[in-house]
Amino acid sequence: AKKRTPLSFAARRAQAQFDQLVRPHLDHLYKLAYRFTGTADRAEDLIQDLLVRVYPRCDELAGIEQPRPWLARVMYRIFIDQVRHNARSPHMPIADSGLANEFADEGDPYAEVADTAPGPEDEVEMHFDRERLARAWEQLSPDHRALLTLFEIEGYTLQELEVILECTRGTLKSRLSRARSRLAELLNGTEPSG
């Protein structure tokens, strides 16, 4: 049996520092990764790739005043690189729809209050709206899905997104407009006339 060499004091200290810097942001980053990828497995893989990529840069991370946007930017770049790699790959992975389950499992926070609980008709309509949204969300391009996730769901400001995505405010506004328009087209069942 092969003996594992114990970590040196410096290596243990580096691991502890990395853990202290990153752990407070892991829940947020996982939710972001899940929204980017649409499945738990791919979100976990994306987080793993992020941690592997960032660990050697622990000293740089320690010097950053607000690490969450920086970590989100690195993760976004990894995600986009993976999307581009998969687009060039002759073997495309089968798309599994974890996002549909996410929307279907969401509970109504007011359901416990009897007077305001939706009736059966409302429940059916909300269920179909969630399904329609999940289908439209899955059909968005990865770029559009990531941008809408960061801005609309996670609440990053345009100023923060300029740093995370490394593009100008005008470009961001244009990309957001296109992403919103595309989502609206998909929700309404209309395709742009070409």
The 8 nearest C-alpha neighbors of each residue, nearest first, counted from 0:
[[1, 2, 3, 4, 5, 6, 7, 10],
 [0, 2, 3, 4, 5, 6, 7, 10],
 [3, 1, 4, 0, 5, 6, 7, 10],
 [4, 2, 5, 1, 6, 0, 7, 10],
 [3, 5, 2, 6, 7, 1, 10, 8],
 [6, 4, 3, 7, 2, 8, 11, 10],
 [7, 5, 10, 11, 4, 8, 9, 3],
 [6, 8, 10, 9, 11, 5, 12, 4],
 [7, 9, 11, 10, 12, 6, 13, 5],
 [10, 8, 12, 7, 11, 13, 6, 14],
 [11, 9, 13, 7, 12, 8, 6, 14],
 [12, 10, 14, 8, 13, 9, 6, 15],
 [11, 13, 9, 15, 10, 14, 8, 16],
 [14, 12, 10, 16, 11, 15, 9, 17],
 [15, 13, 11, 17, 12, 16, 18, 10],
 [14, 16, 18, 12, 17, 13, 19, 11],
 [15, 17, 19, 13, 18, 14, 12, 20],
 [18, 16, 14, 20, 19, 15, 57, 21],
 [17, 19, 15, 21, 16, 22, 20, 14],
 [18, 20, 16, 17, 21, 22, 15, 23],
 [21, 19, 17, 18, 22, 16, 61, 23],
 [20, 22, 18, 24, 23, 19, 17, 25],
 [21, 23, 25, 24, 18, 19, 20, 26],
 [24, 22, 21, 25, 20, 19, 26, 27],
 [25, 23, 22, 27, 21, 26, 28, 67],
 [24, 26, 28, 22, 27, 23, 29, 21],
 [27, 25, 29, 28, 24, 30, 23, 22],
 [26, 28, 30, 25, 24, 29, 31, 23],
 [29, 27, 25, 31, 30, 26, 32, 24],
 [28, 30, 32, 26, 31, 27, 25, 33],
 [31, 29, 33, 27, 32, 28, 34, 26],
 [30, 32, 28, 34, 29, 33, 35, 27],
 [33, 31, 42, 29, 35, 34, 30, 28],
 [34, 32, 42, 30, 36, 37, 35, 31],
 [33, 35, 31, 37, 32, 36, 30, 148],
 [36, 34, 32, 145, 33, 37, 31, 144],
 [35, 37, 33, 34, 38, 42, 41, 32],
 [36, 38, 98, 33, 97, 34, 35, 96],
 [39, 37, 97, 41, 40, 36, 33, 42],
 [38, 40, 42, 41, 33, 43, 37, 97],
 [41, 39, 43, 42, 38, 44, 45, 33],
 [40, 42, 44, 43, 38, 39, 36, 45],
 [43, 41, 33, 32, 39, 45, 44, 40],
 [42, 44, 46, 40, 45, 41, 39, 47],
 [45, 43, 41, 47, 42, 46, 48, 40],
 [44, 46, 42, 48, 47, 43, 41, 49],
 [47, 45, 49, 43, 48, 44, 50, 42],
 [46, 48, 44, 50, 49, 45, 43, 51],
 [49, 47, 45, 51, 46, 50, 52, 44],
 [48, 50, 46, 52, 47, 51, 74, 53],
 [51, 49, 53, 47, 52, 48, 54, 46],
 [50, 52, 48, 49, 54, 53, 47, 55],
 [51, 53, 49, 50, 54, 48, 55, 56],
 [52, 54, 50, 56, 51, 55, 49, 57],
 [53, 55, 56, 57, 51, 50, 52, 17],
 [56, 54, 57, 53, 52, 51, 58, 59],
 [57, 55, 53, 59, 54, 58, 60, 52],
 [56, 58, 60, 54, 59, 55, 17, 61],
 [59, 57, 61, 60, 56, 62, 55, 17],
 [60, 58, 56, 62, 61, 57, 63, 55],
 [59, 61, 57, 63, 62, 58, 56, 66],
 [62, 60, 58, 59, 63, 57, 20, 64],
 [61, 63, 59, 60, 64, 58, 66, 57],
 [64, 62, 60, 65, 61, 66, 59, 69],
 [63, 65, 66, 62, 61, 60, 67, 69],
 [66, 64, 63, 67, 68, 69, 62, 60],
 [65, 67, 69, 63, 68, 70, 64, 60],
 [66, 68, 70, 69, 65, 71, 24, 28],
 [69, 67, 71, 70, 66, 72, 163, 65],
 [68, 70, 66, 72, 67, 71, 73, 163],
 [71, 69, 67, 73, 72, 68, 66, 74],
 [70, 72, 68, 74, 69, 73, 75, 67],
 [73, 71, 163, 75, 69, 70, 74, 68],
 [72, 74, 70, 76, 75, 71, 77, 69],
 [75, 73, 77, 71, 76, 72, 49, 78],
 [74, 76, 78, 72, 73, 77, 71, 79],
 [77, 75, 79, 73, 78, 74, 80, 72],
 [76, 78, 74, 80, 75, 79, 81, 73],
 [79, 77, 75, 81, 76, 80, 74, 82],
 [78, 80, 82, 76, 81, 77, 83, 75],
 [81, 79, 77, 83, 78, 82, 84, 76],
 [82, 80, 84, 78, 79, 83, 85, 77],
 [83, 81, 79, 85, 84, 80, 86, 78],
 [84, 82, 86, 80, 81, 85, 79, 87],
 [83, 85, 81, 87, 86, 82, 80, 88],
 [86, 84, 88, 82, 87, 83, 81, 91],
 [85, 87, 83, 84, 88, 82, 91, 89],
 [88, 86, 84, 85, 83, 89, 90, 82],
 [87, 89, 85, 90, 86, 84, 91, 83],
 [90, 88, 91, 87, 86, 85, 92, 84],
 [91, 89, 88, 92, 85, 87, 86, 93],
 [90, 92, 89, 85, 93, 88, 86, 94],
 [93, 91, 94, 90, 85, 95, 88, 89],
 [94, 92, 95, 91, 90, 96, 85, 38],
 [95, 93, 92, 96, 91, 137, 37, 97],
 [96, 94, 97, 93, 38, 37, 98, 92],
 [95, 97, 98, 99, 94, 37, 38, 100],
 [96, 98, 38, 100, 37, 99, 95, 101],
 [97, 99, 101, 37, 100, 96, 133, 102],
 [100, 98, 133, 102, 101, 97, 96, 103],
 [101, 99, 103, 98, 97, 102, 104, 96],
 [100, 102, 98, 104, 99, 103, 97, 105],
 [101, 103, 99, 105, 100, 104, 129, 98],
 [104, 102, 100, 101, 105, 99, 129, 126],
 [105, 103, 101, 102, 100, 106, 99, 107],
 [106, 104, 102, 103, 101, 107, 100, 108],
 [107, 105, 108, 104, 110, 103, 109, 102],
 [106, 108, 110, 109, 105, 111, 116, 117],
 [109, 107, 110, 106, 111, 112, 105, 116],
 [108, 110, 107, 111, 112, 116, 115, 113],
 [109, 111, 116, 107, 112, 108, 113, 115],
 [112, 110, 109, 113, 108, 116, 107, 115],
 [111, 113, 110, 109, 114, 115, 116, 108],
 [112, 114, 116, 115, 111, 110, 109, 117],
 [115, 113, 112, 116, 117, 111, 110, 109],
 [114, 116, 113, 112, 117, 109, 110, 111],
 [117, 115, 110, 113, 114, 112, 118, 109],
 [118, 116, 121, 122, 115, 119, 110, 120],
 [117, 119, 121, 120, 122, 116, 123, 115],
 [118, 120, 122, 121, 123, 117, 124, 116],
 [121, 119, 123, 122, 118, 124, 117, 125],
 [120, 122, 124, 118, 119, 123, 117, 125],
 [123, 121, 119, 125, 120, 124, 126, 117],
 [124, 122, 126, 120, 121, 125, 119, 127],
 [123, 125, 121, 127, 126, 122, 128, 120],
 [126, 124, 128, 122, 127, 123, 121, 129],
 [125, 127, 123, 129, 124, 128, 122, 130],
 [128, 126, 130, 124, 129, 125, 131, 123],
 [127, 129, 125, 131, 126, 130, 132, 124],
 [130, 128, 132, 126, 127, 131, 102, 133],
 [129, 131, 127, 133, 132, 128, 134, 126],
 [130, 132, 128, 134, 129, 133, 127, 135],
 [131, 133, 129, 135, 130, 134, 136, 128],
 [132, 134, 99, 136, 130, 131, 135, 129],
 [135, 133, 131, 137, 136, 132, 130, 138],
 [134, 136, 132, 138, 185, 137, 133, 186],
 [137, 135, 133, 139, 138, 134, 132, 144],
 [138, 136, 134, 135, 139, 133, 96, 98],
 [139, 137, 135, 136, 134, 140, 185, 182],
 [140, 138, 136, 137, 144, 143, 141, 135],
 [139, 141, 143, 142, 144, 138, 137, 145],
 [140, 142, 144, 143, 145, 139, 35, 82],
 [143, 141, 145, 140, 144, 146, 79, 139],
 [142, 144, 178, 146, 140, 145, 141, 139],
 [143, 145, 141, 147, 142, 146, 139, 148],
 [146, 144, 148, 35, 142, 143, 147, 141],
 [145, 147, 143, 149, 148, 144, 142, 150],
 [148, 146, 150, 151, 144, 149, 145, 143],
 [149, 147, 152, 145, 146, 150, 151, 144],
 [148, 150, 153, 146, 147, 155, 152, 151],
 [149, 151, 154, 155, 147, 148, 153, 152],
 [152, 150, 147, 154, 148, 153, 149, 155],
 [153, 151, 148, 154, 150, 149, 147, 155],
 [152, 154, 149, 155, 150, 148, 151, 31],
 [155, 153, 150, 152, 151, 156, 149, 148],
 [156, 154, 150, 149, 153, 159, 160, 157],
 [157, 155, 159, 158, 160, 154, 150, 161],
 [156, 158, 160, 159, 161, 168, 155, 171],
 [157, 159, 161, 156, 160, 162, 168, 155],
 [160, 158, 156, 162, 161, 157, 155, 163],
 [159, 161, 163, 157, 162, 158, 164, 156],
 [160, 162, 158, 165, 166, 159, 164, 163],
 [161, 163, 165, 160, 159, 164, 158, 166],
 [164, 162, 72, 160, 165, 161, 68, 159],
 [165, 163, 160, 161, 166, 162, 72, 75],
 [166, 164, 162, 161, 163, 167, 160, 72],
 [165, 167, 161, 164, 170, 168, 171, 162],
 [168, 166, 170, 169, 161, 171, 165, 172],
 [167, 169, 171, 170, 172, 161, 157, 166],
 [170, 168, 172, 171, 167, 173, 166, 174],
 [169, 171, 173, 167, 168, 172, 174, 166],
 [172, 170, 168, 174, 169, 173, 175, 167],
 [173, 171, 175, 169, 170, 174, 176, 168],
 [172, 174, 170, 176, 171, 175, 169, 177],
 [173, 175, 171, 177, 176, 172, 178, 170],
 [176, 174, 178, 172, 177, 173, 171, 179],
 [175, 177, 173, 179, 174, 178, 180, 172],
 [178, 176, 180, 174, 175, 179, 181, 173],
 [177, 179, 143, 175, 181, 180, 176, 174],
 [180, 178, 182, 176, 181, 177, 175, 183],
 [181, 179, 183, 177, 182, 178, 176, 184],
 [180, 182, 184, 178, 183, 179, 177, 185],
 [181, 183, 185, 179, 184, 180, 186, 178],
 [182, 184, 186, 180, 181, 185, 187, 179],
 [185, 183, 189, 181, 187, 182, 186, 188],
 [184, 186, 188, 182, 135, 183, 187, 189],
 [187, 185, 183, 184, 188, 135, 182, 132],
 [188, 186, 184, 189, 185, 183, 182, 190],
 [187, 189, 185, 186, 184, 190, 183, 135],
 [190, 188, 184, 187, 185, 191, 186, 183],
 [189, 191, 184, 192, 188, 185, 181, 187],
 [192, 190, 193, 189, 184, 181, 180, 185],
 [193, 191, 190, 189, 184, 181, 188, 185],
 [192, 191, 190, 189, 184, 181, 180, 177]]
